[in-house]
Each structure stands twice: as structure tokens, then as C-alpha cells.
């Protein structure tokens, strides 16, 4: 049985943990893995940017 869970926007670490479990079980082609990695990097940049805005 593969791990199947919905990705919830609880925080970037929770989402990344969710996907690492998913990657460990489900066979992903390299291109899809790279696109998802890029997506998470972009999400983290946006989250950090918002935190910077709230601090200042």
C-alpha cells in the first residue's frame, strides 16, 4: 500500500515531511520530483518573505 495523504498548509516543514513520506513509497519520475522540489522552494521563499514583512 502506498502512502496517500492530502497535503495540508500547516507549515512548510509539515508539508515537506508529508512529501518525503510520499516520495519514499510512491515511484516518481525524476522530472516530477524536480518540479515538486522547485515548488516547495518557491513556497518556502514566499513564507519567508511574508515573515519578513510581518517583522518589519
OpenMM code with the backbone's topology and positions (N, CA, C; nanometers):
from openmm import Vec3, app, unit

residues = "UNK UNK UNK UNK UNK UNK UNK UNK UNK UNK UNK UNK UNK UNK UNK UNK UNK UNK UNK UNK UNK UNK UNK UNK UNK UNK UNK UNK UNK UNK UNK UNK UNK UNK UNK UNK UNK UNK UNK UNK UNK UNK UNK UNK UNK UNK UNK UNK UNK UNK UNK UNK UNK UNK UNK UNK".split()
positions = [
    Vec3(0.0839, -0.1197, 0.0000),
    Vec3(0.0000, 0.0000, 0.0000),
    Vec3(0.0872, 0.1246, 0.0000),
    Vec3(0.0580, 0.2169, -0.0848),
    Vec3(0.1318, 0.3425, -0.0887),
    Vec3(0.0722, 0.4416, 0.0088),
    Vec3(0.1543, 0.5291, 0.0559),
    Vec3(0.1068, 0.6335, 0.1457),
    Vec3(0.0320, 0.7369, 0.0635),
    Vec3(-0.0921, 0.7646, 0.1016),
    Vec3(-0.1664, 0.8683, 0.0313),
    Vec3(-0.2292, 0.9601, 0.1343),
    Vec3(-0.1834, 1.0832, 0.1367),
    Vec3(-0.2382, 1.1797, 0.2309),
    Vec3(-0.2514, 1.3118, 0.1611),
    Vec3(-0.3479, 1.3882, 0.2026),
    Vec3(-0.3632, 1.5200, 0.1422),
    Vec3(-0.2613, 1.6136, 0.2046),
    Vec3(-0.2065, 1.7009, 0.1234),
    Vec3(-0.1089, 1.7975, 0.1725),
    Vec3(-0.1851, 1.9154, 0.2314),
    Vec3(-0.1635, 1.9378, 0.3599),
    Vec3(-0.2339, 2.0469, 0.4280),
    Vec3(-0.1372, 2.1624, 0.4523),
    Vec3(-0.1804, 2.2851, 0.4279),
    Vec3(-0.0929, 2.4010, 0.4509),
    Vec3(-0.0805, 2.4344, 0.5990),
    Vec3(-0.0158, 2.3454, 0.6728),
    Vec3(0.0026, 2.3660, 0.8167),
    Vec3(0.1331, 2.4396, 0.8408),
    Vec3(0.2267, 2.4229, 0.7513),
    Vec3(0.3599, 2.4800, 0.7643),
    Vec3(0.4491, 2.4071, 0.6674),
    Vec3(0.5539, 2.4729, 0.6212),
    Vec3(0.6375, 2.4126, 0.5173),
    Vec3(0.7001, 2.2817, 0.5643),
    Vec3(0.7387, 2.2741, 0.6928),
    Vec3(0.8033, 2.1515, 0.7406),
    Vec3(0.7061, 2.0344, 0.7382),
    Vec3(0.5814, 2.0594, 0.7768),
    Vec3(0.4803, 1.9535, 0.7756),
    Vec3(0.4558, 1.9047, 0.6332),
    Vec3(0.4484, 1.9986, 0.5403),
    Vec3(0.4258, 1.9634, 0.4001),
    Vec3(0.5439, 1.8834, 0.3465),
    Vec3(0.6654, 1.9281, 0.3760),
    Vec3(0.7839, 1.8572, 0.3276),
    Vec3(0.7914, 1.7171, 0.3868),
    Vec3(0.7550, 1.7040, 0.5145),
    Vec3(0.7545, 1.5724, 0.5779),
    Vec3(0.6548, 1.4822, 0.5064),
    Vec3(0.5360, 1.5377, 0.4795),
    Vec3(0.4325, 1.4642, 0.4078),
    Vec3(0.4873, 1.4120, 0.2751),
    Vec3(0.5535, 1.5006, 0.2005),
    Vec3(0.6029, 1.4614, 0.0687),
    Vec3(0.7204, 1.3650, 0.0762),
    Vec3(0.8041, 1.3778, 0.1814),
    Vec3(0.9166, 1.2843, 0.1916),
    Vec3(0.8647, 1.1430, 0.2151),
    Vec3(0.7564, 1.1309, 0.2934),
    Vec3(0.6930, 1.0006, 0.3126),
    Vec3(0.6390, 0.9521, 0.1776),
    Vec3(0.5758, 1.0428, 0.1061),
    Vec3(0.5170, 1.0098, -0.0237),
    Vec3(0.6250, 0.9661, -0.1221),
    Vec3(0.7353, 1.0420, -0.1280),
    Vec3(0.8446, 1.0082, -0.2188),
    Vec3(0.9030, 0.8718, -0.1848),
    Vec3(0.9108, 0.8409, -0.0550),
    Vec3(0.9719, 0.7158, -0.0121),
    Vec3(0.8932, 0.5933, -0.0571),
    Vec3(0.7637, 0.6100, -0.0799),
    Vec3(0.6780, 0.4960, -0.1114),
    Vec3(0.6389, 0.4929, -0.2585),
    Vec3(0.5990, 0.6068, -0.3102),
    Vec3(0.5482, 0.6110, -0.4472),
    Vec3(0.6615, 0.6348, -0.5471),
    Vec3(0.6637, 0.5587, -0.6567),
    Vec3(0.7646, 0.5814, -0.7596),
    Vec3(0.7345, 0.7084, -0.8389),
    Vec3(0.8232, 0.8051, -0.8285),
    Vec3(0.8056, 0.9304, -0.9025),
    Vec3(0.9140, 0.9395, -1.0085),
    Vec3(0.8772, 0.9876, -1.1248),
    Vec3(0.9804, 1.0086, -1.2255),
    Vec3(1.0616, 1.1312, -1.1858),
    Vec3(1.1850, 1.1376, -1.2346),
    Vec3(1.2795, 1.2411, -1.1928),
    Vec3(1.2252, 1.3809, -1.2203),
    Vec3(1.1631, 1.4001, -1.3356),
    Vec3(1.1097, 1.5315, -1.3716),
    Vec3(1.0039, 1.5796, -1.2742),
    Vec3(0.9142, 1.4903, -1.2348),
    Vec3(0.8085, 1.5276, -1.1402),
    Vec3(0.8680, 1.5624, -1.0045),
    Vec3(0.9674, 1.4854, -0.9620),
    Vec3(1.0328, 1.5122, -0.8342),
    Vec3(1.0996, 1.6495, -0.8359),
    Vec3(1.1663, 1.6818, -0.9464),
    Vec3(1.2325, 1.8116, -0.9578),
    Vec3(1.1318, 1.9261, -0.9576),
    Vec3(1.0200, 1.9076, -1.0269),
    Vec3(0.9176, 2.0131, -1.0297),
    Vec3(0.8599, 2.0363, -0.8910),
    Vec3(0.8359, 1.9280, -0.8173),
    Vec3(0.7825, 1.9421, -0.6815),
    Vec3(0.8841, 2.0087, -0.5897),
    Vec3(1.0122, 1.9712, -0.6054),
    Vec3(1.1172, 2.0323, -0.5240),
    Vec3(1.1216, 2.1824, -0.5496),
    Vec3(1.1106, 2.2210, -0.6768),
    Vec3(1.1109, 2.3625, -0.7135),
    Vec3(0.9901, 2.4331, -0.6536),
    Vec3(0.8753, 2.3665, -0.6559),
    Vec3(0.7535, 2.4232, -0.5989),
    Vec3(0.7707, 2.4503, -0.4502),
    Vec3(0.8293, 2.3549, -0.3768),
    Vec3(0.8471, 2.3733, -0.2333),
    Vec3(0.9481, 2.4831, -0.2036),
    Vec3(1.0532, 2.4940, -0.2861),
    Vec3(1.1495, 2.6029, -0.2677),
    Vec3(1.0786, 2.7362, -0.2843),
    Vec3(0.9936, 2.7464, -0.3864),
    Vec3(0.9187, 2.8698, -0.4106),
    Vec3(0.8263, 2.8999, -0.2935),
    Vec3(0.7573, 2.7974, -0.2427),
    Vec3(0.6680, 2.8164, -0.1283),
    Vec3(0.7446, 2.8662, -0.0071),
    Vec3(0.8624, 2.8082, 0.0187),
    Vec3(0.9433, 2.8493, 0.1330),
    Vec3(0.9879, 2.9941, 0.1197),
    Vec3(1.0236, 3.0357, -0.0023),
    Vec3(1.0642, 3.1743, -0.0259),
    Vec3(0.9480, 3.2680, 0.0048),
    Vec3(0.8275, 3.2313, -0.0399),
    Vec3(0.7092, 3.3137, -0.0152),
    Vec3(0.6811, 3.3222, 0.1346),
    Vec3(0.6906, 3.2094, 0.2052),
    Vec3(0.6661, 3.2069, 0.3501),
    Vec3(0.7677, 3.2961, 0.4214),
    Vec3(0.8955, 3.2843, 0.3854),
    Vec3(0.9994, 3.3659, 0.4478),
    Vec3(0.9753, 3.5136, 0.4199),
    Vec3(0.9346, 3.5452, 0.2983),
    Vec3(0.9080, 3.6836, 0.2596),
    Vec3(0.7951, 3.7422, 0.3443),
    Vec3(0.6887, 3.6647, 0.3640),
    Vec3(0.5763, 3.7103, 0.4468),
    Vec3(0.6210, 3.7337, 0.5906),
    Vec3(0.7043, 3.6433, 0.6434),
    Vec3(0.7528, 3.6586, 0.7807),
    Vec3(0.8368, 3.7851, 0.7937),
    Vec3(0.9184, 3.8134, 0.6928),
    Vec3(0.9989, 3.9358, 0.6942),
    Vec3(0.9092, 4.0591, 0.6961),
    Vec3(0.8020, 4.0556, 0.6175),
    Vec3(0.7091, 4.1689, 0.6128),
    Vec3(0.6437, 4.1918, 0.7486),
    Vec3(0.6037, 4.0839, 0.8144),
    Vec3(0.5361, 4.0975, 0.9440),
    Vec3(0.6313, 4.1476, 1.0517),
    Vec3(0.7589, 4.1103, 1.0435),
    Vec3(0.8562, 4.1534, 1.1445),
    Vec3(0.8844, 4.3027, 1.1357),
    Vec3(0.8911, 4.3558, 1.0142),
    Vec3(0.9288, 4.4968, 0.9976),
    Vec3(0.8136, 4.5935, 1.0205),
] * unit.nanometer
topology = app.Topology()
chain = topology.addChain("A")
for resn in residues:
    res = topology.addResidue(resn, chain)
    for name in ("N", "CA", "C"):
        topology.addAtom(name, app.Element.getBySymbol(name[0]), res)
